[in-house]
């Protein structure tokens, strides 16, 4: 796989006592399997109220690769920004703790960055024609394709998937990107804005088709999600027009 790069995988979690230990151990075991040692896993706890904190601290004590950050604010966006600001690794990104994106794509991501030094970002896609999506509920498939369509229509997105939980960046590229704009968004839409701004900043983005399996333990309030996305899309559209980048 070439010379190891220092890699930091951010794991945003909120009340994940049932999946945290399995997700972290499976990831550590995978790195051991492929013989990759220069990495760390940073658990970023968004104010969990269950036993997530206790489990995370035990994992940190047992495994030298594991770090733990506690935040009192909820949201993947603020978790990601915090992780990037504290990151020292050459490559940093995040993935979902449920490992819905097949863990073997870690190797693909590493290989892409190693092979092409000009790649700034690896963006996984469940909606790429080469992707293999398993067990996706029909209504969640509709919302995913619908979101992609609306983002392309109103914000001219180039990627096929904006929100797949597997995105990685070179340190310098992501630090420059997040410092280039202000956002009050703390949740998932921050990740979407990040991708759209990466496209407008002419970052070199590699779209990675993935094997992705739905986690039936995940609860999503579909209509609330759609309403939130649409509101944020039009807010961002106005912002982009004001900045002259739409």
C-alpha positions in Angstrom: 0.0 0.0 0.0 3.0 2.2 0.0 4.5 4.5 2.7 2.0 5.0 5.6 0.4 8.5 5.9 -0.6 9.7 9.3 -4.4 9.3 9.2 -7.0 10.6 11.7 -10.6 9.2 11.4 -13.1 11.3 13.3 -16.1 9.4 14.7 -18.9 11.8 15.6 -21.3 10.1 18.0 -24.5 10.9 20.0 -25.9 8.3 22.3 -24.1 5.4 20.5 -23.7 3.0 23.5 -24.9 0.1 21.4 -22.6 0.6 18.4 -19.5 2.5 19.6 -17.4 -0.4 20.9 -18.2 -2.6 17.9 -17.4 0.2 15.4 -14.1 1.1 17.0 -12.9 -2.4 17.5 -13.8 -3.5 14.0 -11.9 -0.5 12.6 -8.8 -1.2 14.7 -9.0 -4.9 13.6 -9.2 -3.8 10.0 -6.1 -1.6 10.3 -4.3 -4.6 11.9 -5.4 -6.8 9.1 -4.0 -4.6 6.4 -0.9 -3.9 8.4 -1.4 -0.1 8.6 -0.2 1.5 11.9 0.1 5.2 11.4 -3.5 6.2 12.3 -5.7 7.4 15.1 -9.5 7.2 15.8 -11.0 10.3 17.4 -14.3 9.8 19.1 -16.2 13.1 19.2 -19.1 12.9 21.6 -21.9 15.4 20.9 -23.3 15.5 24.4 -24.4 11.9 24.8 -26.7 11.2 27.7 -26.3 7.4 27.7 -23.2 5.3 28.4 -21.3 6.5 25.3 -18.8 8.5 27.4 -18.0 5.6 29.7 -17.5 3.3 26.8 -15.3 5.8 24.9 -13.1 6.4 27.9 -12.6 2.6 28.3 -11.7 2.3 24.7 -9.2 5.2 25.0 -7.6 3.5 28.0 -7.3 0.2 26.2 -6.2 1.3 22.8 -3.4 3.9 22.2 -4.9 4.7 18.8 -8.1 6.0 20.4 -8.7 9.7 21.4 -11.9 11.1 23.0 -13.3 14.6 22.7 -16.4 15.7 24.6 -18.7 18.4 23.3 -21.9 19.7 24.9 -23.3 20.8 21.6 -25.1 18.4 19.3 -24.4 18.1 15.5 -22.1 16.4 13.1 -21.0 19.8 11.7 -19.6 21.1 15.0 -18.0 17.7 15.7 -16.2 17.7 12.4 -15.0 21.3 12.7 -13.7 20.6 16.2 -11.9 17.5 15.1 -10.3 19.3 12.2 -9.1 22.2 14.4 -7.4 19.7 16.8 -6.1 17.4 14.0 -2.4 16.9 13.4 -2.6 14.1 10.8 -1.8 14.5 7.1 -5.2 13.0 6.2 -8.3 13.7 8.2 -12.0 12.8 7.7 -15.0 11.2 9.2 -17.0 8.1 8.9 -20.2 6.8 10.6 -19.7 4.6 13.6 -22.3 2.1 12.3 -19.8 1.3 9.5 -22.6 1.4 6.9 -19.9 2.3 4.4 -18.0 -0.9 4.0 -14.8 -0.7 6.1 -12.7 -2.0 3.2 -13.0 1.4 1.6 -10.5 2.7 4.1 -7.9 1.0 2.0 -9.3 2.5 -1.2 -9.2 6.0 0.4 -5.6 5.6 1.5 -4.5 4.3 -1.9 -6.1 7.2 -3.7 -4.3 9.8 -1.5 -1.0 7.9 -1.8 -1.2 7.4 -5.6 -2.2 11.0 -6.5 -0.7 13.8 -4.4 -2.9 16.3 -6.2 -6.1 14.8 -4.7 -7.5 17.1 -2.0 -10.6 15.2 -1.0 -12.2 11.7 -1.3 -16.0 11.9 -1.2 -17.8 8.6 -1.0 -21.0 8.1 -2.9 -23.9 5.7 -2.4 -25.5 7.0 -5.6 -22.7 6.5 -8.1 -23.6 4.0 -10.8 -20.8 1.8 -9.6 -21.9 1.8 -6.0 -23.6 -1.2 -4.3 -26.3 -0.1 -1.9 -27.8 -2.9 0.2 -31.0 -2.8 2.2 -31.8 0.8 1.6 -35.4 1.6 2.6 -37.5 2.9 -0.2 -38.4 6.2 1.5 -34.8 6.9 2.4 -33.7 6.1 -1.1 -36.2 8.6 -2.4 -35.0 11.3 0.0 -31.3 10.6 -1.0 -32.0 10.9 -4.7 -34.3 13.8 -4.1 -31.7 15.7 -2.1 -29.1 15.1 -4.8 -31.5 16.4 -7.5 -32.4 19.5 -5.6 -28.8 20.3 -4.8 -27.9 19.9 -8.5 -30.8 22.0 -9.5 -30.5 24.9 -7.1 -26.8 24.8 -6.1 -25.2 23.2 -9.2 -23.6 20.3 -7.2 -21.3 18.1 -9.3 -21.1 15.1 -6.9 -23.7 12.4 -7.0 -23.9 12.1 -3.2 -23.5 14.9 -0.7 -24.1 13.2 2.6 -22.6 9.7 2.6 -20.8 9.3 5.9 -17.3 8.8 4.5 -15.3 12.0 3.6 -11.6 12.5 3.9 -9.3 15.5 3.2 -5.6 16.5 3.1 -4.9 18.5 6.2 -3.9 21.7 4.4 -6.9 21.6 2.1 -9.6 21.2 4.8 -8.1 23.7 7.1 -8.0 26.3 4.3 -11.6 25.4 3.3 -13.2 25.7 6.7 -11.4 28.9 7.5 -12.7 30.5 4.2 -16.4 30.8 5.4 -18.5 31.3 8.5 -21.4 29.0 9.2 -23.9 28.8 12.0 -24.9 25.3 10.9 -24.0 22.6 13.5 -25.7 19.6 11.9 -25.5 17.5 8.8 -26.0 20.4 6.4 -22.6 21.8 7.3 -21.1 18.7 5.6 -23.1 19.4 2.5 -22.0 23.1 2.4 -18.4 21.9 2.9 -18.7 19.7 -0.3 -20.3 22.5 -2.3 -17.6 24.9 -1.3 -14.9 22.4 -2.0 -16.3 22.2 -5.6 -16.3 26.0 -5.9 -12.8 26.3 -4.5 -11.6 24.0 -7.3 -10.3 21.3 -4.9 -9.4 18.1 -6.6 -12.2 15.7 -5.5 -12.2 12.0 -6.1 -15.7 10.4 -6.0 -15.4 7.0 -4.5 -18.2 4.5 -5.3 -18.9 2.4 -2.2 -20.6 -0.7 -0.9 -23.1 0.6 1.6 -25.5 -1.2 3.8 -28.4 0.4 5.6 -28.4 0.2 9.4 -32.0 -0.5 10.5 -31.3 0.7 14.0 -31.0 4.3 12.7 -34.1 6.4 13.3 -34.7 9.2 10.8 -37.7 11.5 10.8 -38.1 11.8 7.1 -40.5 14.8 6.8 -38.6 16.8 9.4 -35.3 16.0 7.6 -36.7 17.1 4.2 -38.1 20.4 5.7 -34.7 21.1 7.3 -32.8 20.4 4.1 -35.0 22.6 1.9 -34.8 25.5 4.3 -31.0 25.2 4.4 -30.7 24.8 0.7 -32.4 28.1 0.0 -30.5 29.9 2.8 -27.2 28.6 1.2 -28.5 29.6 -2.3 -29.0 33.2 -1.1 -25.6 33.1 0.6 -23.8 31.9 -2.5 -25.5 34.5 -4.6 -24.5 37.2 -2.2 -20.9 35.9 -2.4 -21.0 35.8 -6.2 -20.3 32.1 -6.4 -23.6 30.9 -7.9 
